[in-house]
């Protein structure tokens, strides 16, 4: 039951947030410094994914942001690709 809830949340809510960003912006990166994000982790159950705040963004050779440095609540920092980051707040 819980796995069904998290699977549905990921498919519906998290993807709708991502699509809302893509429809409102012409940039390919919709994560900005200071954004609160959910960090997808393949080896952890969905309900254990960590939340964090984006500190820095790292562009690729084409100047499109490909990765971000994320600070977790415990103080640790992670560098993750933007494909694994789900923004938790919509910002205009």
N, C-alpha and C positions, 0 to 999 in steps of 0.2 A: 504494500500500500504506500509506504513512504517513498520507495523507489519510483513508483508510478507518479507520485506528486512531483518529485524533483525532475523526473524526465519530462513531465508536462510543463513544468515551470521553465525549464531550459528551452524547450521547443517553442513555447508560446510567448512568455513574458520576455525572456532574455533576448530572443531573436527579434521580437517586436521593438525592443529598445534599440537594438543594433540597426534595424531597418529604418527606424525613425530618424536616427542620425544620418543614415545614407540618403534619405529623401530630403533632408533639410540642409545638406551641405554638399558642396562640390568637391571638397577635399576627400582623399581616400582614407585619411586617418581621422577618426572621430574622437580619439582620446586626447585630452589636453592635460597639461600639468595641473595638478590640484584635483583632478577628477577622482571620485571614489569608484573603484572597480571591483568586480568579482573575478578572481584568478582561477581559471580552469586548471584542474590537476587530474591527469589521467589515472593515476594510481590511487587517488582518494575518492571515496564516495561523494556524490554531488553535494550532500548536506555538509560536507567537511571542507568544501572549497573556501579559500581564504579571501577576506576582503582587504583591500589596501588602498593607498592613495598614490597616484602617479606623481613621481618627483621629476623625472627627466624623460625626454623622448630622444630616440636615436634614429636619424634618417639613414636610408640606404644610399647607394650610389646615385639613384635617380631623385634624391631629395624628398622621397616619400617616407614618412615615419614607418619603420618596420618593427621596432622594439621599444620597450619602455622600462624604466627603473621604477619599481613599485615598493613603497614602504608599508610593511605590515604593522598591525597594532603592537606586536611584541618588540618592535624596533628593527627587525631584520629587513634587509632589502633584497629584492629579486629582480633580475632582468628577464623579461618575458616578451615574446612576440605579441603584437597587437591582436592577432587572431585568437589568443587565449585570454583576452581581457574583455569583460562584459561591463560596460558602464552602468552604474546603478542609478544615476540621476540624469535627467534630460536638462540640458542647458541651452539657452537660446544663443 
